[in-house]
Amino acid sequence: MKRNTGNLVIILLVLLNLIVWIVFAPVNDGSDTFARRYAGEVLGSTVIILMSCSLFLSTRPKWV
């Protein structure tokens, strides 16, 4: 189980990001591109989380 802890943490971070975006969704302003803009912001924030995880893991801290 210890070897899968890091994978679970990364998956939980991504799921937490998605839950926050669903619970605190932006107000629909009625524009035609709202759905695409919303999806782009969700995917963009997810990519930033995953990239920060990869940058953290690339430092190879001994306690990880």
Secondary structure, DSSP 8 states (H G I E B T S, - for coil): -GGGHHHHHHHHHHHHHHHHHHHT-------TTHHHHHHHHHHHHHHHHHHHHHHHHHT--TT-
